[in-house]
Amino acid sequence: MPGPRRPRRAPSKRRPKLKTPKKDPLYIDGVKPTPMYVDYKDIDLLSKLTNRHGRIVSRRKSGCHAASQHAVARGIKRARFMALMPYIAD
């Protein structure tokens, strides 16, 4: 025998969460650098854009725009080739 029924709740109107756009780490004071270039010798910046396994962080997580992400990937790959960064984590 089932217990007493609960009254149904009225569906609440949820407000959609406003997403704050992530700021592109390559933009300087909110201005896009022209030409879009990431120096492969800037290991501090490149290490921020890789995870602890040594993989390149995705655009969603890093907050980069598409052109910035291409420049970052190119810089990381050049730094790896020049043995400034590891291909995999230690």
C-alpha positions in Angstrom: 0.0 0.0 0.0 1.6 3.3 -1.1 2.0 6.1 1.4 0.3 9.5 1.2 0.9 11.5 -1.9 2.9 14.7 -1.8 1.5 17.8 -3.5 3.4 18.6 -6.7 5.6 21.7 -6.9 4.9 24.4 -9.4 7.8 24.4 -11.9 10.2 27.2 -11.0 11.4 29.5 -13.6 15.2 29.3 -13.6 17.3 32.1 -14.9 20.0 31.0 -17.3 23.4 31.4 -15.9 25.3 34.1 -17.6 28.7 32.9 -18.7 31.5 35.4 -18.3 33.8 35.1 -21.3 37.3 34.0 -20.5 40.0 36.5 -21.4 42.4 35.4 -24.0 45.8 35.0 -22.3 47.6 36.3 -25.4 45.8 39.6 -25.7 47.7 42.5 -24.3 45.4 44.9 -22.3 42.4 43.5 -24.3 44.0 44.2 -27.6 44.8 41.5 -30.2 48.5 41.5 -31.1 49.2 41.8 -34.8 50.6 39.5 -36.2 49.5 36.7 -33.9 52.7 35.2 -32.8 53.8 33.3 -29.7 57.5 33.2 -28.9 58.6 29.6 -28.5 61.3 30.8 -26.0 58.6 32.2 -23.6 58.4 29.0 -21.6 56.5 30.6 -18.7 53.5 31.4 -21.0 53.7 28.1 -22.8 53.8 26.1 -19.6 50.6 27.8 -18.4 48.9 26.6 -21.6 49.9 22.9 -21.1 48.6 20.6 -18.4 50.6 18.6 -15.9 50.9 15.7 -18.4 52.5 18.0 -21.0 49.5 18.1 -23.3 48.2 21.3 -25.0 45.2 22.7 -23.1 42.0 23.0 -25.2 40.5 26.3 -26.2 37.6 25.9 -23.8 39.9 25.6 -20.8 42.5 28.1 -21.8 40.1 30.8 -23.0 42.0 31.4 -26.2 40.4 32.5 -29.5 40.9 30.2 -32.5 43.8 32.3 -34.0 45.5 32.5 -30.5 45.1 28.7 -30.0 46.8 28.0 -33.4 49.7 30.3 -32.5 50.0 28.7 -29.0 50.1 25.2 -30.5 52.7 26.3 -33.1 54.8 27.8 -30.3 54.6 24.8 -28.1 55.5 22.4 -30.9 58.5 24.6 -31.8 59.6 24.7 -28.1 59.3 20.9 -27.9 61.4 20.5 -31.1 64.1 22.8 -29.7 64.0 20.7 -26.5 62.8 23.7 -24.3 59.7 21.8 -23.3 59.0 18.1 -22.8 56.8 16.1 -25.1 55.4 14.2 -22.1 55.6 14.9 -18.4 58.4 13.5 -16.3 
